[in-house]
Amino acid sequence: NRTDILILERQKALNEQSTLNTKASFLPTLSAYGVANSTVFGKDGENSVLKNVPGYWLGLQLNWNIYDGSARKSKLVQQKIESQKLSIQSDQTKENISMDIANARTKFYVEQRNRTTSREQGALAEKV
């Protein structure tokens, strides 16, 4: 597990979440809100009065962005391109890792052959 692959996988996951978020923006949103307060007023003097008046407001709000100049559609296309780009980068990184492994194995094999050849040449030189 190289960090390059882990980074690309995280970027893919973030891009997928961003795409889901963009798709969700096509749906309407419903919000509920409420407010409660209490107002106290009083009058001083012979006919003093202290009065508490509670107040409550409840409401619903529906938001639906019907047209935004195709910004969301463009964003989805951009995210799809980014996803394809990340897939290609991931494939290239995996291919590079495979090539590095193959090169390391070949280099190891060549060095083993060189070592064996050097021993054989040393033994031959001692005989002569």
C-alpha positions in Angstrom: 0.0 0.0 0.0 1.9 3.0 -1.3 0.8 6.5 -0.3 0.3 7.4 -4.0 -2.5 4.8 -4.3 -4.0 5.7 -0.9 -4.1 9.4 -1.9 -5.8 8.6 -5.2 -8.3 6.4 -3.5 -9.2 9.2 -1.1 -9.5 11.7 -3.9 -11.8 9.3 -5.7 -14.0 8.9 -2.6 -14.1 12.7 -2.1 -15.1 13.2 -5.8 -17.9 10.6 -5.4 -19.2 12.4 -2.3 -19.1 15.7 -4.1 -21.0 14.2 -7.1 -23.7 12.8 -4.7 -23.9 16.3 -3.1 -24.3 17.9 -6.5 -27.0 15.4 -7.5 -28.8 16.1 -4.3 -28.9 19.8 -5.1 -31.4 19.0 -7.8 -34.0 18.0 -5.1 -36.0 20.5 -3.2 -35.2 21.2 0.5 -37.7 21.5 3.2 -36.8 23.4 6.4 -38.7 23.8 9.6 -38.2 26.6 12.1 -39.7 27.8 15.3 -39.4 30.7 17.6 -40.7 31.2 21.1 -40.4 34.4 23.1 -41.9 36.1 26.1 -42.5 39.8 26.4 -43.0 41.3 29.8 -44.3 44.9 30.3 -45.4 46.7 33.3 -46.9 50.0 34.5 -46.0 51.6 37.7 -48.3 53.7 39.9 -51.7 53.3 41.6 -52.9 50.9 39.0 -49.7 49.0 38.6 -49.8 46.2 36.0 -47.2 43.5 35.2 -48.1 41.5 32.1 -46.3 38.6 30.4 -47.2 38.0 26.8 -45.8 34.8 25.2 -45.2 34.6 21.5 -44.7 31.6 19.2 -44.0 31.3 15.5 -43.7 28.1 13.6 -43.0 27.7 9.9 -41.9 25.6 7.0 -39.8 26.7 4.1 -39.5 24.9 0.8 -36.6 25.8 -1.5 -36.4 24.4 -5.0 -33.7 25.8 -7.3 -35.4 25.2 -10.7 -32.9 26.9 -13.0 -29.3 27.9 -12.2 -27.9 28.5 -15.7 -26.9 24.9 -16.0 -24.2 25.3 -13.4 -25.1 22.0 -11.6 -25.0 20.1 -14.9 -21.7 21.6 -15.8 -20.4 20.7 -12.3 -21.5 17.1 -12.8 -19.7 16.9 -16.1 -16.6 18.3 -14.5 -16.8 15.8 -11.7 -17.2 13.0 -14.1 -14.1 14.1 -16.0 -12.2 14.4 -12.7 -13.3 10.8 -11.8 -12.1 9.5 -15.1 -8.8 11.4 -14.6 -8.4 9.9 -11.2 -9.1 6.4 -12.5 -6.4 6.8 -15.2 -3.9 8.2 -12.7 -4.6 5.2 -10.4 -4.1 2.7 -13.3 -0.9 4.5 -14.3 0.4 4.4 -10.7 -0.4 0.7 -10.3 1.4 0.0 -13.7 4.4 2.0 -12.6 4.6 0.1 -9.3 4.4 -3.2 -11.3 7.2 -2.0 -13.6 9.3 -1.0 -10.6 8.8 -4.5 -9.1 9.7 -6.2 -12.4 12.8 -4.0 -12.8 13.9 -4.7 -9.2 13.5 -8.5 -9.8 15.4 -8.3 -13.1 18.2 -6.2 -11.5 18.4 -8.8 -8.6 18.6 -11.6 -11.1 21.4 -9.8 -13.1 23.4 -9.1 -9.9 23.1 -12.8 -8.9 24.4 -13.8 -12.3 27.2 -11.3 -12.1 28.2 -12.7 -8.7 28.1 -16.3 -9.9 30.2 -15.3 -12.9 32.7 -13.5 -10.8 33.1 -16.5 -8.5 33.6 -18.8 -11.5 36.2 -16.4 -13.0 38.0 -16.3 -9.7 38.1 -20.1 -9.5 39.3 -20.3 -13.1 42.1 -17.7 -12.4 43.3 -19.7 -9.4 43.6 -22.8 -11.5 45.7 -21.1 -14.2 
